[in-house]
Amino acid sequence: MTRVLLIAGVLGLAALSCRADDDVSTPLPAAATAAVPAPPSKLIAEPAWSPRPARPRAVPPPPNLAAAGTASQDSAVKFEAEGKWDLAGYNNDEVIYTIFITNRDPRIIRCAVELKGFYYEDGEKRSVSDRQSSTVFPEQRVQAGNWQGMDEKSGATYAVKCHAA
């Protein structure tokens, strides 16, 4: 019991000594109540480095395209598509086929990619067809698809159709 009283007394003294630091009833000295200086009026300059490169500004379509309707907008989309065979995997022993799309239009475009090719399964040659879609921002390049296990000697064909988003 005496141990409990001793602990309670020590904690009480500690609380009183802490209260003295936080006591708001004591008046502040005159120097502390003087006017607080205003923050500097100049803005701090932005650092020269940036974690991300600046994205190109959005450009509205020319007035003649905007008034013509969606049919002429879709036909005026500028883009480039490229299919590429490559080796991948831990030992570079897997053949992959990748399709890249580069947007050369000032607008955001939406593209659909259709692929047709061949692969071997259990010694039999089988056909494969796939469809992927991608959104491409102005002056950006995206990977529209990545297909593994296709037969490079048989080749592959693809079609890319894009329209303004």
Buried (B, 14 or more C-beta within 10 A) or exposed (E): EEEEEEEEEEEEEEEEEEEEEEEEEEEEEEEEEEEEEEEEEEEEEEEEEEEEEEEEEEEEBEEEBEEBEEEEBEEBBEBEBEBEEEEEEEEEEEBBBBBBBBBEBBBBBBBBBBBEBBBEEEEEEEEBEEEBEBEBBBEBEBEBBEBEEBBBEEEBEBEBBBBBE
